[in-house]
């Protein structure tokens, strides 16, 4: 018999992993109208906050490397949501900007956070505390991984 600390249910990595997968499944039907995947939705969220940012900055905000981000951005560009161009200030950098279609998608997405909250069986304060705890874990783990 496994020691208690080796039980699957006692592993923080498992609870984070399983929760992330299950929450992502909840997003899937909500994102159908936008015709985007969950990672693409996250990229749109970044661009709705600040349009025309570098791929490097977007990767930093999403905790993704350019090897993962670039193919996704190419698919989004093909879908007409954004365009990529070389920075006028630094040709080594690629800037990502929303198209009109990408900007208009924000209207469609406006209700998604509320629809998700309705499905979580948590009130706004519980969700706020949970998010703060998760961000604390994320920042701590990210710092360890960067050093």
RAHULIN-V874137 format. One line per field, one symbol per residue. ss: DSSP state (@ for helix, = for strand, . for the rest). phi: phi as a letter, one per 30 degrees, with the letter a starting at -180 (. if undefined). burial: + if it has 16 or more other C-alpha atoms within 10 Angstrom, else -. A space follows every 50 residues. Layout:
# RAHULIN-V874137
ss: ???
phi: ???
burial: ???
This chain:
# RAHULIN-V874137
ss: ...@@@.@@@.@@@@@@@@@@@@@@@@@@@@......@@@@@@@@@@@@. ..==@@@@@@@@...@@@@@@@@@@@@@...=====.......=====.@ @@@@@@@@@..@@@@@@@@@...@@@@@@@@@@@@@@@@@@@@@@@.
phi: .ddedcdedccdddddeddedddedddeddceddhbdeddedddeddddb dibdedddeddchbdddddedddddddddidabcadddcaddccccbdde dddddddddedeedddeeddhbdedddddddddddddeddddddddc
burial: -------------------------++--++----+++-++-++-+++-- ++++++-++------+--+--++--++---++++---------+++++-- -++-+---+--------------------------------------
